[in-house]
């Protein structure tokens, strides 16, 4: 665990998946490490899972990282799954991006 970010690498059939979990909060304080972990996973894995289910606080710096990761994964064909609480799903729907 690094600055509240839990990393787990799990095999998924023939593909490899990397899960990046943010605990309690994903804010500007975690963006640097989180962004580095996301970039690393995008280079090395076929699938990226970002787990936000336990966060209670997120800021716009983190939202921008998530949107950028989603866009880059779409561009490169990498599968991305973002696990999020309903309240965060509602927020992304409200801003026009059902992440």
Number of C-alpha atoms within 10 A of each C-alpha: 10 10 11 16 18 14 16 11 14 11 9 11 7 7 10 15 22 24 21 21 23 25 18 15 18 23 17 16 14 17 18 13 15 26 16 11 16 19 13 12 20 21 9 12 15 17 19 24 19 20 20 21 16 14 16 14 13 16 13 11 15 21 17 12 17 19 14 13 19 18 13 15 16 12 9 9 11 16 15 22 14 18 16 16 14 10 10 19 15 15 13 15 12 10 8 9 11 11 18
